Amino acid sequence: MSIKAKQKTLLVTGGAGFIGSNFIPYFLQNNPYDVIVNLDKLTYAGNLNNLAEVADDERYHFVEGDICDAHLVNRLFREHKIDGVVHFAAESHVDNSIESPDSFIKTNIEGTFTLLEAARMHWLESPNHVKAGFEHARFHHISTDEVYGSLGSEGFFTENTAYAPNSPYSASKASSDFLVRSYFHTYGLNVVTSNCSNNYGPKQHNEKLIPTIIRKALEGESIPIYGDGTNVRDWLFVLDHCQGIELVFKSGQAGETYVIGGNNEHNNLYIAERICDLLDKEYPKSAGSYRDQISFVKDRPGHDYRYAIDATKIKTDLSWTPQENFDSGLRKTITWYSKKYQKV
């Protein structure tokens, strides 16, 4: 088979963000014949420095723009003959969605609709009739476990859990999930969706929990923890997530959803204390422990108590297995941020 026949051209949206900027180098390295077009608006969460390792790769193309810009999106589909979409682009910070929900509605719902319409027009002749050359074109929608709402002290989210979003962010992501589902059932568009737990690792924005803890600790500032610190999340190392995304994109069943979690449940206070303990060993203070900097702040409105994922489906159907346990991933994360904050 020729290189051209093997080659796919993926449109990756939001590729300058946290997960996208980890996924693009990972995918290009694993797929030497494929091309990626990265469409990113470069809001506060996007950083092209995180893609320096692929900036000169002839198989990588960056386009600054908005996924809500239908003219631009359709031009990219047409000019690059896009036959795959991995859709990361989203407003994703819950606190920001509480303060300014309008941008979440526009980007997460309208933007997803714009992309789906472009894929439908370029890949399908009519409902359930694929254009020649696009028989294997696929749209992979990246979503979150927050669409399922909040768990008590027991139980797990699965692909069959009813949706119950509790913030403007999770409500907008739930809406985008339903749009993707509708394009499969109405038009026969080849779509897959994955809903992941909290990611951590290199290249995450400073405002997120783990980078905030590391940064505040190293800078000698108060480490803020919401409420009493008992809110629980399931933590997934970002490169393990990238592996899962690739498997779902390549081998997932059309129309299906796959939940991806790290099986690392910890509350926020434990996260802060564990990071402080690791920093005490690697970058000890002249006096005392980094734990001394932990403080508790007023809880945010509608703060979900617990998220946890049962990832049996992706493990069984697609043979996905996380490579990092929580401590090994956390050590790699601390090393990366310590270099970023010039502490090593």
HELIX and SHEET records of a PDB file:
HELIX    1   1 ILE A    3  LYS A    6  1                                   4    
HELIX    2   2 PHE A   18  ASN A   30  1                                  13    
HELIX    3   3 LEU A   48  VAL A   54  5                                   7    
HELIX    4   4 ALA A   70  HIS A   80  1                                  11    
HELIX    5   5 VAL A   94  GLU A   99  1                                   6    
HELIX    6   6 ASP A  102  PHE A  104  1                                   3    
HELIX    7   7 ILE A  105  GLY A  111  3                                   7    
HELIX    8   8 THR A  112  TRP A  123  1                                  12    
HELIX    9   9 ASP A  145  TYR A  148  5                                   4    
HELIX   10  10 PRO A  168  TYR A  187  1                                  20    
HELIX   11  11 LEU A  209  LEU A  218  1                                  10    
HELIX   12  12 VAL A  238  SER A  251  1                                  14    
HELIX   13  13 ASN A  268  GLU A  282  1                                  15    
HELIX   14  14 TYR A  290  GLN A  293  5                                   4    
HELIX   15  15 THR A  312  LEU A  318  1                                   7    
HELIX   16  16 PHE A  326  LYS A  340  1                                  15    
SHEET    1   A 7 TYR A  60  GLU A  64  0                                        
SHEET    2   A 7 VAL A  35  ASP A  40  1                                        
SHEET    3   A 7 THR A   9  THR A  13  1                                        
SHEET    4   A 7 GLY A  84  HIS A  87  1                                        
SHEET    5   A 7 ARG A 138  THR A 144  1                                        
SHEET    6   A 7 VAL A 191  CYS A 196  1                                        
SHEET    7   A 7 THR A 257  ILE A 260  1                                        
SHEET    1   B 2 LEU A 124  SER A 126  0                                        
SHEET    2   B 2 HIS A 129  VAL A 130 -1                                        
SHEET    1   C 3 ASN A 198  TYR A 200  0                                        
SHEET    2   C 3 VAL A 232  PHE A 237  1                                        
SHEET    3   C 3 GLU A 265  ASN A 267 -1                                        
SHEET    1   D 2 ILE A 223  TYR A 226  0                                        
SHEET    2   D 2 ILE A 294  VAL A 297  1                                        
END                                                                             
